[in-house]
Amino acid sequence: TSQNATIYIWGNITETAYYGYKITFNAQGLGSDAEGTVLVVNGNSYSYSQLPVTVDVPGGQSVSYSFYSPIYSIINGKRYVWVSTTGLDIAQSATFTPTQSGNITGNYVTQYELIMSVYPSGAGTTNPSGTTWYNAGTNVQISATPNTGYQFASWNGVGTISYTGTNNPATVTMNSPVNETANFDIGITFSANGLNSNAQGTVLTVNGQSYTYSQLPVTIYASPGSSISFSWISPISGG
């Protein structure tokens, strides 16, 4: 394997020089917060801080590589995902035989986590639901649908550009991890038995609001933990 060597001529000799290739692997779109293994080359693992890395591949031999995805960040709710490979090869993982020296670069985009919750539990559903990931800068429409006996009240958002308010649907921009909680009010239905259409005047007051028999049943919505004041009027004139 010596590049410079001495031979002694005692007869006909054929010498063939075999050349190898230098392949440099790198990753674009990652930050120093990227955790763990980013790249594996010929069974050797490399983190972000170890890139770029150059390997020597003897002529005619192959090299195996794999770009990991997703790669999580030390920041909760942030990760990186592979989107393309450029240079001598275009796959996320491959074994190939180079015919020249050059670069292979894995390209990544940043994603942030959107976590959707419902309060109180079982009061309704959201779209999207649970945990989803979006590319940085994506505008995501969120909506909430109440189950029977509940009414949507508001959103409570945590994150750089989350949404807090009463719009439904609403939009959040994924420039950071976002937590959105859909708050629902609980419905309490008041009705009266034993009366008929001859009942005159106020039959019920709820939170200071009066209701006649013809207005019953009536459903009042209140946030969890709040109180409702009511009073049944008696006697009630039968006309």
Stockholm file with secondary structure:
# STOCKHOLM 1.0

chainA/1-239         TSQNATIYIWGNITETAYYGYKITFNAQGLGSDAEGTVLVVNGNSYSYSQLPVTVDVPGGQSVSYSFYSPIYSIINGKRYVWVSTTGLDIAQSATFTPTQSGNITGNYVTQYELIMSVYPSGAGTTNPSGTTWYNAGTNVQISATPNTGYQFASWNGVGTISYTGTNNPATVTMNSPVNETANFDIGITFSANGLNSNAQGTVLTVNGQSYTYSQLPVTIYASPGSSISFSWISPISGG
#=GR chainA/1-239 SS CCSSCCCCCSSCCCCCCCCEEEEEEEEESCCTTBCSEEEEETTEEEEGGGCSEEEEEETTCCEEEEECSSEEBSSTTEEEEEEEEEESCCCSEEEECCSSCEEEEEEEEEEEEEEEEEESTTSEEEESCSEEEEETTCEEEEEEEECTTEEEEEEEEESTTCCCBSCSSEEEECSSCEEEEEEEEEEEEECCSSCCTTCCSEEEEETTEEEEGGGCSEEEEECTTCCCCEEECCSCCCC
#=GC SS_cons         CCSSCCCCCSSCCCCCCCCEEEEEEEEESCCTTBCSEEEEETTEEEEGGGCSEEEEEETTCCEEEEECSSEEBSSTTEEEEEEEEEESCCCSEEEECCSSCEEEEEEEEEEEEEEEEEESTTSEEEESCSEEEEETTCEEEEEEEECTTEEEEEEEEESTTCCCBSCSSEEEECSSCEEEEEEEEEEEEECCSSCCTTCCSEEEEETTEEEEGGGCSEEEEECTTCCCCEEECCSCCCC
//
